[in-house]
Amino acid sequence: MSYFSIPFIVIGLFILISSFFIVKQQTAAIIERFGRFQSIRQSGLQIKIPLVDRIAGKLSLKIQQLDVIVETKTLDDVFVRLKVSVQYKVIREKVYDAFYKLDYPHDQITSYVFDVVRAEVPKMKLDDVFVKKDDIAIAVKSELNDAMIEYGYDIIKTLVTDIDPDAQVKAAMNRINASEREKIAAQYEGDAQRILIVEKAKAEAESKRLQGQGIADQRREIARGLEESVEVLNRVGINSQEASALIVVTQHYDTLQSLGEETNSNLILLPNAPQAGSNMLNEMVASFTASNQIGEAMKEAKKKNEK
């Protein structure tokens, strides 16, 4: 083998190797021959004619995403920025159209998104934009599908992923939301206070009722005890008036005794003279006597009137 044949061998090997190429999965390669479209090659090991065929380009068949930010104005004159995410892919059967009919698919998709959003959003108030964002996404998808299918692109899905109103509007909305929440909190607090007041009033009423019942029971027992005491005194020859007076005086001295047992008491019982007990007894006996005399006189007067 001469030294002159080595370059030809190297060139031959280079041409042979360059005739093979690999296309990755989910990718399509466009082959041109002398600048004219020749064929579309799918994934795997492929062969082309060296120096005649060339790879004009490759297109991904995977789903791709394009984020478009559109600024527009709502029906209530609020400027808002919408982020629209468009998911699309090249149709496998229309790789030729996707490669040769459209140079800049991103720019084309962006233009249609701008057109649809700026046609739909100005018809809505700001609150409706948040509520009907799915309607906006559907309108964008419908418009893009009709336009891009001709160029070999399939619009898989469109999403309105962000709605960003003007900063002053957002601050106002936050204040409104805070005020509404404070209003609701105040209503709950008011209801809680009202329930506490009502329950407290019910508890006090029940307490008063039980207290009154206790006092009534206490007085009933006192009256029964006095009645028994009077009966006992009547058995030993003391009439009812004297017995009642004696019981009152006894209770008076019992009260004085109980007050004396309290070392820190500031209560003063009036009258508190030594002769207070006897004076009280005399006054009670006199009042009972006067009462009996008045009763007898009234009976006599009634009998005379009847005659």
Disulfide bonds with the S-S distance in Angstrom:
none
